[in-house]
Amino acid sequence: MNSLQIGDSVSWMSAAGYKEGKIKNVVLSKNANDKLIPWIDIEFRVAKDVLRSVRLCATERHMEMMQVIKL
């Protein structure tokens, strides 16, 4: 996580398959266990003129599970 910054392009795997996008924001926020952890907001294209965003938990374990890679 330390090497990822706003503006970096990344790829990841999810139930929706392989995705690529650009990091738009990095925040610290509480999770369901009330622990403060990092999150990354990623914007990605789903169609020619359609952008979506997703917020991924940016703990080391979760980033490994989602196979987040800096492009």
N, C-alpha and C positions, 0 to 999 in steps of 0.2 A: 504494500500500500504506500509506503514512503516514497516510491519512485513515481507514483501517479500524480498528475497535476491537472488543474483546470486547463482545458484545451487539448489534452492528449486524446488520441484515437485509441479505442480499445475494442476487443472482441470478447464475447462470453457465450457460454452454453446455458440454456435454460430448457424448461419443458416446451417452450415454443421453438426450440432449435437454436442454431448458430446465429448470433446477431453481432453487428458492428455499430459503433456509435462514437460520439465525442463527449468527454466529460465536461459538464456545464457548471457543476457546483460540488463542493466537498463540505459536509457539515458534521457537527457532533450533535447527536440527539440520543434520547433514551430509547432502549429497546423494550420488549415486553417484560423483561426481568428488571426493569427500572435501572439498568446500567447505561452509562454514557458511552456510546461507541461511535466510530466514524461511519458515514454513509456517503456514497457518491451518486450524483444525479447524472444520468447519461441520456443524451438525446440521440435518437436514431430514426432513419427514414423507413417508412413502411410502404410508401408509394411515391410516385414522382413528386407530388406537392404536399405530401402528408408526413409530418414529423410527430413522433411520440417520444415520451420520456419515461424512464424507469429509475427508481431509487434502489440501489443495491447496498446491502450491508457490506462494509469494507473491512471486516475483521479478516485476519490472515486465513483462518480456517474456511470462512465462507468464500473468499476470493479463490482459494484452491478448488473448492467444490464446484464453483461456477466456471472454473477455468478462465478467469479474467486474464487477458494478455494485452500488454501495451503493443500497439501496432507501429 
